[in-house]
């Protein structure tokens, strides 16, 4: 087992929910530091189940969109999960993206103001018992700054490793050096000796993100202007299938992990060296579904 284990991302896909909980127990037994669950298929429900079916591993939402429930409902659920898990839960929240807002039927305000308001109301909740730490999802500098001001951590998704030092510079030095302050990043990962196949999987995984303006703007800031402008032209021309073709190998090396076991383990170490205390492996497989990917990740880190 590697000395410094990463975290792992887990989704409870319909039809595989019991299998997902069993996978969580294997992840716990394998020594991964924590489980982070993205928003699809109710990550709050998954975290409630993790509180009851795991014993020691920490876990978090990554992220729960702040517009999907009232603040009071979030606080009540979070307090329950926090209590029954004996303090192993962190509430990761974010403003999400325009397509999600449409699905939720909400009209968001300004992201920074909405997030500040959410956290203030969350902490003002009374009569619920202790609340878990709240971790803010961020990409750009202002949200990172806000996380350092009002949050108990910051979580990135698909961040660029070469740009992480600049991003984390927006945090107060005390927060950057405080082990209790979460600094995490979700990293698309595919372990395979067939490197080209693994790269193709990660390109597919990130295609939907390439269609989001806020991600393109972040990656431009990180130095990938040519790639993002090529995507924007493809979208303007109605060529959505060409989006993954614009993800260069240089960009892929900087934002994802892929290839043989040794290469991926070295990549996790590089993310830690870049200042990310909790690299979150987002598992995909060139040979199967999420369950297969989890098997491959657990084997690689055993």
Secondary structure, DSSP 4 states (H G I P E B T S, - for coil): --SS--EEE----TT-HHHHHHHHHHHHHHT-SEEEE-STTTHHHHHHHHHHH-SS-EEEES-EETTSS-HHHHHHHHHHHHHHTTS-EEEEEE---HHHHHHHT-----HHHHHHHHHHHHHT--SS-PPPPEEEE--SHHHHHHHHHH-SEEEEES--GGGHHHHHTTS-HHHHT-TTSEEEEEEEEEE-S-HHHHHHHHHHHHHHHHT-HHHHHHHHHTT-HHHHHHHHHHHHTT-GGGTGGGS-HHHHHHH-EEESHHHHHHHHHHHHHTT-SEEEEEEE-SSSSHHHHHHHHHHHT-
